[in-house]
Amino acid sequence: MLVRLLICLMLSLLPVTAMAEAQPDSDYVSYIELKPFITNFGGPGKTRFLKCEISIQVGSPDAHHAVNHHMANIRNDLVFLLSAQTEDSVNTVEAQQQLSRKALSKVQDLLLDEEGETYVSDLFFTSFVVQ
């Protein structure tokens, strides 16, 4: 009797599990942490350094794969963007937020060119040090 009850209980849970698996990844959110960036910036004169850590937000497994597939190219473009900065473009929070938007646009443009879709929903500086 107890075995029958357990079997009935297990069978009643199967449709719930199947429905959960059938739903699309609309709630999928993942973050890809990039290795830290360390670069000099500011042009001639006193050498300045910038160290930052960046996380990229994606909304699907396909986006996660596309970012990882093009990681070398993404890092290259971000290094050039960061090294092209001036003291004024990194000294305030507002300037850093604007730089974050430029970096997001850079990554999205690259993925659009390579994959036909922007894939990345957001980009965050998780650490930002200027010296």
Secondary structure, DSSP 8 states (H G I E B T S, - for coil): -HHHHHHHHHHHHHHHHHHHHHS-STT--EEEE---EEEEESSSSS-EEEEEEEEEEESSHHHHHHHHHTHHHHHHHHHHHHHT--STTTSSHHHHHHHHHHHHHHHHHHHHHHHSS--EEEEEEEEEEE-
